[in-house]
Amino acid sequence: MTDHLTAWDDRAESVAANGVAKRAIPGLSASLVRVVVPAGVSAPRHSHDHEQFVQVVSGSGVLETEQGRRPFAAGGVFHFPAGAWHAAAFETETVLIETNLST
């Protein structure tokens, strides 16, 4: 049975070699992922087979897409249609909430 109320700290955390930490809540047709990115980390150009929304909870950096390079900060929201490439450089520790929609 799925918990209707949960806390991010109650979710299992995975930490990549570059220090990026993720906690996920999977759903039937979408997933929610809390991502903590250390200052100085870059995400190289990539794309996904699914649509993605990303909320910037805290932190700052620069997002690069086919529309150019733009700074981002807390309160910003990214929207990436399936297949849209993007890259980012994180200037400060940044907390993101990803919503990944299944295809």
C-alpha positions in Angstrom: 0.0 0.0 0.0 1.2 3.5 -0.8 1.6 6.0 2.0 -0.6 9.0 1.4 1.7 11.1 3.6 5.4 10.8 3.6 8.5 12.9 4.4 11.6 13.2 2.1 13.8 12.1 5.0 11.8 8.9 5.2 12.7 8.0 1.6 15.8 6.1 0.7 18.6 8.3 -0.5 21.1 7.6 -3.3 24.2 9.6 -3.7 26.2 9.7 -6.9 30.0 10.0 -7.0 29.7 13.8 -7.7 27.7 14.2 -4.5 24.3 14.6 -6.1 21.7 13.1 -3.7 18.3 11.9 -4.7 15.2 10.7 -2.9 12.3 9.5 -5.0 8.6 8.8 -4.7 7.5 6.6 -7.6 3.9 6.6 -8.9 2.0 4.8 -11.5 2.4 7.4 -14.3 4.8 9.9 -12.7 7.6 10.2 -10.2 8.6 12.9 -7.8 12.3 13.2 -7.1 14.1 15.5 -4.6 17.6 16.3 -5.8 20.3 18.1 -3.8 23.2 19.3 -6.0 26.4 20.5 -4.5 27.9 23.9 -5.6 30.2 23.6 -8.5 28.6 20.5 -10.1 27.6 20.6 -13.8 25.0 18.4 -15.5 26.2 17.8 -19.1 23.9 18.1 -22.1 21.2 15.4 -22.0 17.6 14.6 -22.7 14.9 12.3 -21.5 12.3 10.1 -23.2 9.7 11.6 -20.8 8.3 15.0 -20.1 9.9 16.7 -17.0 9.1 19.6 -14.8 11.7 20.9 -12.3 11.1 23.3 -9.4 14.0 25.2 -8.0 13.5 25.2 -4.2 16.8 26.8 -3.3 20.1 27.6 -4.9 21.2 29.1 -8.2 23.0 28.3 -11.4 22.8 28.6 -15.2 20.4 26.5 -17.4 21.3 25.9 -21.1 18.8 24.7 -23.7 18.2 25.3 -27.4 16.7 28.7 -26.3 20.1 29.7 -24.9 21.7 30.2 -21.5 19.7 31.6 -18.6 20.4 32.1 -14.9 18.0 30.4 -12.5 17.3 30.7 -8.8 14.8 29.7 -6.1 11.3 30.0 -7.4 12.2 29.1 -11.0 10.5 26.2 -12.8 11.9 24.3 -15.8 9.8 22.5 -18.3 11.4 20.0 -20.6 9.2 18.2 -23.2 10.3 14.7 -24.0 13.5 14.8 -26.1 14.4 18.4 -25.3 18.1 18.6 -24.5 19.3 20.6 -21.5 22.4 21.2 -19.4 23.1 23.1 -16.1 25.9 24.5 -14.0 25.1 24.9 -10.3 26.8 27.9 -8.6 25.5 27.2 -5.1 24.1 24.1 -3.4 20.7 23.7 -5.1 17.6 21.8 -4.1 15.3 20.7 -6.9 12.0 18.8 -7.1 11.6 16.9 -10.4 8.3 15.7 -11.6 8.9 13.0 -14.3 5.9 12.0 -16.3 5.8 8.5 -17.8 5.1 8.0 -21.5 
